[in-house]
Amino acid sequence: MPTDTLTITDNRTGKTYEIPIENGCIRTHALRQIKVSNDDFGLMGYDPAFLNTANCKSAITFIDGDKGILEYRGYPIEQLAEQSSFLEVAYLLLNGELPSPKQLEEFQFLVTHHTYVHENVKTFMDGFRYDAHPMSMLASTVAALSGFYPDAKHTKDEQSRRIQITRLIAKMPTIAAFSFRHSMGQPYIYPDNELSYVANFLAMIKRIGTSTYKVHPTLERALDVLFILHADHEQNCSTTSVRTVGSSEVDPYSAVASGVAALYGPLHGGANEAVLRMLRGIGHVSKIPEFIKQVKSGEGEKKLMGFGHRVYKSYDPRAKVIKRVAHEVFDVTGKNPLLEIALELEKIALQDEYFVKRKLYPNVDFYSGLIYEAMGFPVEMFPVLFAIPRTVGWCAQWEEMVKDPEQKIARPRQVFTGSTRRDYVAMDKRK
Ligand code: ACO
């Protein structure tokens, strides 16, 4: 008998089935042959929230959650954060290899020259209420881009795909900055092609009137590193949304808008915002023991935000890099007073049996919010700052999905638990 198979005996029928094992997986579709009768639908897998289901094959990002390893196309995140730049990493994620100097120059030129948005996009954004959350503005405006680029529907055309991907990566900082300016009641600042990807974004955020705002090189590098760390994270909630929506062959703007929407949630990209609110709520180091007690008892359904991860069951490697970057940023901006609370909270949680037993360690969001706040961003902008670099990962994953001959429109099964068939009751007969 071949060893790379799984033998299943159905105790309902006594029949035995041999199912091939491939890449450490069985194809759950192979379970469908397991039936009790000819009209039986066949066995399915039940896996709410995909805890143990691979939805695709991917060659982009590798994570070993137990060992705390994250690699983009085989390159360790620590090396990329130390030696690379965000656009170089973007090229790597999209193309599979690090760019040559010429390839990087061409890519940077392309991205830089697609940063402008149609003037009507500005008008569209003006329609939002003065206090609209920038993340909802971002999600809606990215979706609206599909109305500006009808050619994006040609998802099977490689050239079209590449143009839309360039547009998405290039325009994301512009739309993000416009959403910030709108919420501040300030005029939009147009992109500046002389600046780097990150410096241009910061200039669109910070420039007032004709002031020639110059970004501090440490802050420019810090944000570039944060963008590298957030560029991709394999099949997380937002990427799964992009793949799922994209599997209907809709244009990539609509698919990426679904990713932005998923990222908005407090259990995903909204967590760094939630971390800051939590730290402010704690207010002082002396209040930490009481807060930890509430988290452990489940009182008020409190969680230690910025802790825990579906995949990492050890220290998130991105959190380690971010902690270092935080100190570099605070040398320029002055220390964020919440840092003291965060460090103490981390220290206590890493020793507390509740968190140790559940393998709850700081994740990428635990320190990123402190950096963003020190750089002058309001909490509402935190998930937006996550969405800008993650657009690269969404696009790389979307294109991989489009090119994968095994992929089809996503359509999970369900276990029906509702009422059996019954007859309609007329209104006057209902109790
Ligand atoms: N604080 C307190 N307890 C926690 C936390 C936390 N942050 N995270 C998990 N737990 C507990 C759960 O209550 C559960 O305890 P139980 O076994 O006694 O019921 C156990 O740890 C396992 O947690 P699950 O919810 O099953 O883990 P899951 O993988 O489903 O959730 C998640 C992962 C959503 C990230 C969770 O840890 C969480 O909510 N963390 C806080 C929010 C956060 O920081 N999100 C950012 C994630 S990183 C990112 O998206 C970029």
Residues whose N, C-alpha, C, O or C-beta is under 5 A from the ligand:
A	BS01	ACO	P266 L267 H268 G269 A271 K302 K303 L304 M305 G306 F307 G308 H309 R310 R358 N363 D365
